[in-house]
Amino acid sequence: LQIISQEPNQGIEYEYYQSRYRKPSQGYFWSVGSWSLCSKECGGGYQTRLVFCTIDNEAYPDYMCRNQVRPSSNKTCNGQSCPETKQLSFIPRPSVWTSSQCLTRRVYR
């Protein structure tokens, strides 16, 4: 029997692109993808996204957008402290085993 007190949230995954950095009739502009899942559930992780220079729904080298501020392609996430979780394992004890061989307690932080 194994008891684990916390399971990760599987959530959903999707991706989209939006061109919110475009200014009318200014040529090349930055487009961004959606943020990735956070690399950690707690304790400080990071997220990334695609950032690319575009015009007329075509991607171009970054230097073509050099006159505009490039949006961030990474950020920190889930900075809250991790809750203390415990994992307990029980193994039936033959009479020749000592009690220290039968119960394992692990604490994760």
ZIFENFEN-V574751 format. One record per backbone hydrogen bond with DSSP energy under -0.5 kcal/mol. CO is the residue of the C=O (numbers start at 1). NH is the residue of the N-H. If there is no record, write none. Layout:
BEGIN
((CO:NH) (CO:NH))
END
This chain:
BEGIN
((1:90) (2:4) (3:88) (8:10) (16:34) (18:32) (19:22) (23:26) (29:54) (30:21) (31:52) (32:18) (45:77) (46:39) (47:75) (48:36) (50:33) (52:31) (53:60) (54:29) (55:58) (58:55) (60:53) (61:64) (62:65) (63:66) (65:68) (73:49) (75:47) (77:45) (78:44) (80:43) (85:108) (86:5) (87:106) (88:3) (89:104) (92:94) (94:97) (98:101) (99:102) (99:103) (102:91) (104:89) (106:87) (108:85))
END
